[in-house]
């Protein structure tokens, strides 16, 4: 019997971070969007790290940028809460 497909998550980006993405150069935006979109199939990809002290929060590196997101397994939602340069990451948590 074949293994069923793993569930696909819905990826949502908070409005403040949508505005951050709109200001990025096109090539960087494409790399970050690709990483964000891949979270729908693999919310805990290789290289992602669970953030200590904050339940359900993880971070993913894309070059010098960090994508911080929360995973809600019960509702199959990945919520992107921050997209920031490494030195500015985790300021809004």
C-alpha positions in Angstrom: 0.0 0.0 0.0 1.6 3.4 -1.0 2.2 6.0 1.6 -0.3 8.8 1.5 0.9 12.3 0.6 1.9 14.3 3.7 -0.6 17.1 4.4 -0.1 20.4 2.7 0.0 23.5 4.9 -1.5 26.9 4.1 1.2 29.5 4.2 0.1 33.0 5.4 2.3 36.1 5.7 1.4 38.9 8.1 0.7 42.2 6.4 3.7 44.0 7.9 6.0 41.4 6.3 4.2 41.6 3.0 5.4 45.2 2.9 9.0 44.2 3.7 8.9 41.7 0.8 7.6 44.3 -1.6 10.7 46.5 -1.0 13.2 43.7 -1.7 15.2 43.5 -5.0 13.7 41.0 -7.4 16.3 38.3 -7.2 16.3 38.2 -3.4 12.5 38.3 -3.4 12.4 35.3 -5.6 14.7 33.3 -3.4 12.8 34.2 -0.2 9.4 33.6 -1.9 10.6 30.1 -3.0 11.7 29.3 0.6 8.4 30.6 2.0 6.3 28.6 -0.6 8.2 25.4 0.1 7.0 25.6 3.8 3.6 24.4 2.6 5.1 21.0 1.8 7.9 20.9 4.4 7.3 23.2 7.3 10.4 21.9 9.1 13.0 21.7 6.3 16.6 20.8 6.8 18.4 23.8 8.1 15.4 25.2 9.9 15.7 25.8 13.7 13.2 25.8 16.5 13.4 29.1 18.4 14.0 28.6 22.1 11.4 30.2 24.5 8.7 30.7 21.9 6.3 27.8 21.3 5.8 26.7 17.6 8.3 29.3 16.2 11.0 28.3 13.8 13.5 30.2 11.6 14.9 29.5 8.2 18.0 31.2 6.7 18.1 32.5 3.1 21.5 34.0 2.7 21.8 36.8 5.2 18.1 36.9 5.7 15.9 35.1 8.3 12.3 34.0 7.8 10.7 33.5 11.2 7.4 31.6 11.2 5.0 29.7 13.5 3.7 26.2 12.7 0.2 25.3 13.7 0.0 21.5 13.1 -3.6 21.2 14.3 -4.9 23.6 11.6 -2.1 23.0 9.0 -1.1 26.7 8.9 2.4 28.2 8.6 2.3 31.9 9.6 5.3 34.0 8.5 5.8 36.6 11.2 9.1 38.2 10.2 11.4 38.5 7.2 14.5 40.4 8.2 18.3 40.7 7.8 20.2 38.5 10.3 21.1 41.4 12.6 17.5 42.7 12.7 15.8 39.4 13.1 13.6 38.5 16.1 12.8 42.1 17.0 9.1 41.7 16.5 8.6 38.5 18.5 
